[in-house]
Amino acid sequence: MSRGFLRLSMLVLLLSAWLAFSPTQLPGQRCGTPPPAGSSSAPEGQRIFATSCAACHGLDARGGERGPDIANKRELQQLPDETILRIIQDGKAGTGMPAFGSLGIAQIQAVVRHLRSLQGQAAAAQLPGDPERGKALFFGKHGCSQCHMTNGEGGFIGSDLSSYAGTRSADDIRSAITDPDKNLDPRKRPVTVITLNGKTQTGMARNEDNFSLQILALDGTFHFFTKSDLRSIDYQARSLMPSDYGSRLSRQELDDLVSYLMTIGRANAVRTSKKPPSGRDDEVKE
């Protein structure tokens, strides 16, 4: 086989690879304009991103000469799909981000799905239930708010759940409710102490050093102990949270509760991402 034939074969292979993976720029189409439907066999979101977004943000969404990294930026990863869709649809004044409302909702949703894949995550899951019913359960008959707080309301024995579900899947949240002892954080284990005179107190350790221990009891009161006055300190290998919610809650109730936590978690993630550093009033750009 001649060297000339080998060189020609290599050129053909390289050209084929370049045509397969490079974005299609249609004649007369400018950067930032939506491509005509059916102009490529690539998945729709990928095709639209390549022809309308990549010139600024790069094919991998990790930034270019005219646009920032939108794949790795944590603030953007935490935004709900609805917020990203609105940014694409309406643009952002003063940032160089134009509006792409002419694409239509279905195509913008496809772009959001492709962006999520570039960010290494699936599109934000749809809510499995009704968040309003879930809120009623949280503050009502199932007593979640006796221990947990959301948006400044509720108890403080348990974790503040205002932002907990902002980046977690519905399955992960459901599992945390029905199996609270799974993957329990050692710092959040309840502790029981017995004093030298036989008094027992159970609660959550709030401050501890080599000489003292402060406990937040289940009734909300604080108790300070000097360790030399304690007979024993027992950190329990279980959560204070009831372990029978899987049977006490119906599937629908569980879905509603998960939806409430996801809704407030996403909303708080958006507010956090927009909070400027050092107290400035700037909004997060793009």
C-alpha positions in Angstrom: 0.0 0.0 0.0 1.5 3.3 -1.1 2.3 6.2 1.3 0.2 8.5 -0.8 -2.9 6.3 -0.4 -2.3 6.1 3.4 -2.1 9.9 3.6 -5.3 10.3 1.5 -7.1 7.8 3.8 -6.1 9.6 6.9 -7.3 12.9 5.5 -10.7 11.4 4.6 -11.0 10.0 8.2 -10.1 13.3 9.8 -12.6 15.2 7.6 -15.3 12.8 8.4 -14.7 13.2 12.1 -14.7 16.9 11.9 -18.0 17.0 10.0 -19.5 14.6 12.5 -18.6 16.6 15.6 -18.5 20.2 14.6 -21.7 22.3 14.9 -23.4 23.2 11.7 -23.5 26.8 10.7 -26.1 27.3 8.1 -25.6 29.8 5.3 -26.8 33.2 6.2 -27.3 32.3 9.9 -25.7 34.6 12.4 -24.4 33.7 15.9 -27.2 33.8 18.5 -30.1 33.1 16.1 -32.2 30.0 16.4 -31.6 27.3 13.7 -34.3 26.1 11.4 -36.1 23.0 12.6 -34.8 19.8 11.2 -31.4 21.3 10.2 -29.4 18.6 11.9 -29.9 15.0 13.0 -28.3 15.7 16.5 -30.6 15.8 19.5 -32.6 19.0 19.4 -31.2 20.6 22.6 -27.6 19.8 21.5 -28.3 21.1 18.0 -29.8 24.4 19.2 -27.1 24.9 21.8 -24.3 24.3 19.2 -25.7 26.8 16.8 -27.1 29.5 19.1 -25.2 29.3 22.4 -21.8 27.7 21.8 -20.3 30.7 20.0 -20.4 32.6 23.4 -20.4 29.8 26.0 -18.4 27.1 24.2 -19.7 23.7 23.0 -19.1 22.3 26.4 -20.7 25.3 28.1 -17.4 26.0 30.0 -17.1 29.5 28.7 -15.7 31.3 25.7 -14.4 34.7 24.6 -17.8 36.3 24.9 -19.7 34.3 27.5 -19.0 32.8 31.0 -18.8 29.2 32.1 -22.4 28.0 32.7 -21.5 24.3 33.2 -19.4 24.5 36.4 -20.8 27.6 38.1 -22.4 26.4 41.2 -24.9 29.3 41.4 -26.3 28.3 38.0 -26.3 24.6 38.8 -28.6 25.3 41.7 -31.1 27.3 39.7 -34.4 25.5 39.0 -35.1 24.6 35.4 -37.9 27.2 35.4 -35.5 30.0 36.2 -33.0 29.0 33.5 -35.8 28.7 31.0 -36.9 32.2 31.8 -33.4 33.6 31.4 -33.1 32.0 28.0 -36.5 33.2 27.0 -36.2 36.8 28.2 -32.4 37.4 28.3 -30.7 39.4 30.9 -30.4 43.1 30.5 -26.9 44.5 30.9 -25.1 41.2 30.6 -24.9 40.6 26.9 -27.4 37.7 27.2 -30.0 38.1 24.4 -33.6 36.9 24.6 -34.4 33.7 22.7 -38.2 33.8 23.1 -38.6 33.1 19.4 -37.4 29.5 20.0 -40.6 28.6 21.8 -41.0 26.8 25.1 -40.4 23.2 23.8 -37.1 24.1 22.2 -35.9 26.1 25.2 -36.8 23.1 27.4 -34.6 21.0 25.1 -31.7 23.4 25.6 -32.2 23.3 29.4 -32.0 19.5 29.3 -28.9 19.6 27.3 -27.3 22.2 29.6 -28.1 20.0 32.6 -26.3 17.1 30.9 -23.3 19.4 30.3 -23.5 20.3 34.0 -23.3 16.6 34.8 -26.8 16.3 36.2 -30.2 15.3 35.0 -32.9 17.9 34.5 -34.5 18.9 37.8 -37.1 16.4 38.7 -40.8 17.3 38.5 -42.5 17.6 41.8 -44.1 14.2 42.7 -47.0 15.7 44.7 -48.8 18.9 45.9 -46.5 21.3 47.9 -49.4 23.1 49.5 -50.8 19.8 51.0 -47.2 19.0 52.0 -46.9 22.2 53.9 -50.1 21.5 55.7 -48.7 18.1 56.7 -45.4 19.6 57.8 -47.0 22.1 60.1 -50.0 19.9 60.9 -50.8 16.4 62.0 -47.4 14.8 61.4 -45.6 17.3 63.6 -42.5 17.9 61.5 -42.4 21.5 62.6 -42.2 20.5 66.2 -38.5 19.7 65.6 -37.7 21.2 62.2 -37.8 24.8 60.9 -38.5 26.1 57.4 -38.2 29.8 56.4 -38.1 30.9 60.1 -41.1 28.9 61.3 -41.0 25.7 63.4 -38.8 24.0 66.0 -35.1 24.0 66.4 -34.2 20.6 67.8 -33.8 19.2 64.3 -32.1 20.6 61.2 -33.3 23.7 59.5 -34.8 22.3 56.2 -35.3 25.6 54.4 -32.6 24.8 51.8 -32.2 21.1 52.4 -34.1 19.8 49.3 -32.8 22.5 46.9 -30.4 20.1 45.1 -31.6 16.7 46.2 -33.7 14.2 44.3 -37.2 13.3 45.4 -35.9 9.7 46.1 -33.2 11.0 48.4 -35.6 13.2 50.3 -38.1 10.4 50.6 -35.4 8.0 51.9 -34.3 10.5 54.5 -37.8 10.8 55.8 -38.5 7.0 55.9 -35.1 5.9 57.1 -33.6 8.7 59.2 -30.9 6.5 60.7 -29.3 5.8 57.3 -26.1 7.7 56.8 -26.7 9.6 60.1 -24.3 12.5 60.6 -22.3 11.7 63.8 -22.6 15.4 64.8 -26.4 15.1 64.7 -26.8 12.1 67.0 -28.7 12.5 70.2 -26.8 12.3 73.4 -27.9 11.0 76.8 -26.0 12.0 80.0 -26.4 10.6 83.5 -25.2 12.8 86.3 -23.4 11.6 89.5 -26.7 12.0 91.4 -28.6 9.9 88.9 -30.3 12.6 86.8 -30.8 11.7 83.1 -31.0 14.2 80.3 -31.4 13.5 76.5 -31.0 16.0 73.7 -28.7 17.4 71.1 -25.2 18.4 71.9 -24.8 22.1 71.0 -21.4 22.9 72.6 -18.8 20.5 73.9 -15.2 20.7 74.9 -12.9 18.6 77.1 -14.5 20.0 80.3 -18.1 20.8 79.6 -21.2 19.8 77.5 -24.2 21.9 76.6 -27.4 20.0 75.6 -30.5 21.3 73.9 -33.3 19.2 75.4 -36.4 18.0 73.5 -38.5 20.7 75.3 -36.3 23.4 73.9 -34.4 24.2 77.1 -30.6 24.3 77.4 -28.7 22.3 80.0 -25.0 22.9 80.9 -23.0 20.2 82.5 -19.4 20.0 83.8 -18.1 16.6 82.6 -16.6 15.9 86.0 -20.2 15.9 87.4 -21.3 13.3 84.8 -21.3 9.5 85.4 -21.7 8.8 81.7 -22.1 10.4 78.2 -23.8 8.2 75.6 -24.0 9.2 72.0 -26.8 7.2 70.4 -26.5 5.5 67.1 -29.9 6.6 66.0 -31.8 9.8 65.1 -34.3 11.5 67.3 -36.6 11.6 64.2 -39.3 8.9 64.3 -38.4 5.9 62.1 -42.0 4.9 61.2 -43.0 7.6 58.8 -42.9 5.0 56.0 -45.9 3.4 57.5 -47.6 6.4 59.1 -47.6 8.4 55.9 -49.4 7.2 52.8 -47.6 7.3 49.5 -49.5 10.5 48.5 -48.8 12.2 51.8 -45.1 11.4 51.4 -45.0 12.8 47.9 -46.8 15.9 49.0 -44.3 16.4 51.9 -41.3 15.9 49.5 -42.8 18.4 47.1 -43.1 21.0 49.8 -39.5 20.6 50.8 -38.3 20.6 47.2 -40.3 23.8 46.4 -38.9 25.8 49.3 -35.4 24.4 48.8 -35.3 25.5 45.2 -36.7 28.9 46.0 -34.0 29.4 48.7 -31.3 28.2 46.3 -32.3 30.9 43.8 -32.3 33.6 46.5 -28.9 32.4 47.7 -27.4 32.4 44.2 -28.6 36.0 43.7 -27.1 37.2 47.0 -24.1 39.3 46.1 -20.7 38.9 48.0 -19.6 41.5 50.5 -23.1 43.0 50.8 -23.2 44.4 47.3 -26.5 44.8 45.6 -25.3 43.3 42.3 -27.2 40.3 40.9 -25.4 37.2 39.7 -24.7 37.7 36.1 -25.8 35.1 33.6 
